[in-house]
Each structure stands twice: as structure tokens, then as C-alpha cells.
Amino acid sequence: MRKPPAAQTRHISPAIIEFIARDAIKRAALAPTYADALDITGDALLAVARIVEREISHV
């Protein structure tokens, strides 16, 4: 039995994810409250998730 062709995936640039993470860490470190820091890191995680989700949906 033949195998189906492998799905082609688009390459997610690690640089954009690293930029989002570094920016979030810097902004969270300077946040006035821990709640603000959590909001910043949560927003960064959502941004990364959206990037990955968008890349997966193109497959």
C-alpha cells in the first residue's frame, strides 16, 4: 500500500517567536504589578499560538 505524500509545512521563523518572547520578558519585568506582567506574558503566548495556528492551517 502506498503512503500518502508527506504534508508540506511552512517554516515558522524562530526569530519572530524569540522576538515576541524577549519583548514580553522585558516588558513584564518592568510592569508595575504582577497582574500586568501576567497579562503581558499571556498576550505573548497568544501571539505565538496565533502564528503557529496560522502556519498549521496552511498545510
N, C-alpha and C positions, 0 to 999 in steps of 0.2 A: 504494500500500500504506500502510495506517495505521501510525503509530508507536505502540508500546506506551506507556501512561501513564508519566510520569516517576516514579521511585521517590521516595517521601517519606522524608526523613531527619529524625531528631530533631536538634535543635540541641545541640551539646556546648558547654557554657558555658566560654568561655576562662578565666573566673575560677577555676574549680576546677583547671584544668591549671596556671595561673600559681601558685596557692597551693601545689600539690604541688611545683612546680619551686623556688619561693622557699624553701620549708621544707627541701627537700633540700639546697639550696646552703648555707643557714645551718648545718644540722646537719653536713654534710660538712666545712665549714670548721672546725668545732670538734671534729671526730673526732680521737681520739688517734693513729690510724695511717692511712696511705694506704689500707690494705685496708678499714678501717672506712668511710672516705669512699667508696670504690668500692662497698661493699655498700649504703650509703645511697642513692647515686645510681642504682644498679641497681634497688633496690626502688622508687624513684620512677618510673623508666622503666616498670617492670612495672605499676605502679598506673595510669599514663596509658594504657598499652596495654590494660589490662582495661576501662577506661572507654570507649575507642574501640571495642573489640571488642563490648562490650555494646550500644553505640549502633548499630553496624552490624548486629548480629543482630536488631534490632527492625525492620529495613527489610523 
